[in-house]
Amino acid sequence: MDVSECVTVSEKRDFIQWFLTRFELQKREAAWLLNYLCSDDQILKRIHFVDNLRQLPKTMVISTRCSRSTPFKFTKNKRVSNDVESAFYDIRTCPHEDLYISLLFKERTSCPEYAAVLEVNPMERQDLVQDTLISLIAEMVLDDAVRDFRKKDLYRRIDAALEKGDEEQFLQLTEQWLKIVEVKK
């Protein structure tokens, strides 16, 4: 099950109402917009609270008076607006689109109410999977390089043992060689 599916519509509504009773927003119209979001379950299903808005198609930043950040910012497909009314119009006319909201307020990183509704940016999740795959491939390439180096080093040492006529070292190195070859299979 996707993490975002764990946050219910009622949990989102309860959080927004809790938030509005405890914080004063820099733009009063943003409070009105949040109240509007609470009134529509279909829209609330599409609302996602995230910390990182990077690479998301439709986002909104709302700041409280205790924050020194931008009061309000609405972004859709890289177009930015500070106008709450244009955000409202877009949300009302496109209720089927996901909206990612970042709330900027004092001590948000330690706020359990916010943490309860916070979701992971889906682009971050993709980046994490991609980074993990790249890391695994790099590890495999490195393992092969180390194995090749060890094989070449053993070849050289086996040849040196043969040249010296050191049968004991030759047998010891040959045993190591066989272990490396068996691991490859």
Sequence and secondary structure as in RCSB ss.txt:
>XXXX:A:sequence
MDVSECVTVSEKRDFIQWFLTRFELQKREAAWLLNYLCSDDQILKRIHFVDNLRQLPKTMVISTRCSRSTPFKFT
KNKRVSNDVESAFYDIRTCPHEDLYISLLFKERTSCPEYAAVLEVNPMERQDLVQDTLISLIAEMVLDDAVRDFR
KKDLYRRIDAALEKGDEEQFLQLTEQWLKIVEVKK
>XXXX:A:secstr
  GGGGS HHHHHHHHHHHHHH  BSSHHHHHHHHHHHT HHHHHTEEE S  TT SEEEEEEBTT  S SEEEE
ETTEEE  HHHHHHHHHH TTS EEEEEE TTGGG HHHHHHB   HHHHHHHHHHHHHHHHHHHHHHHHHHHHH
HHHHHHHHHHHHHHT HHHHHHHHHHHHHHHHHH 
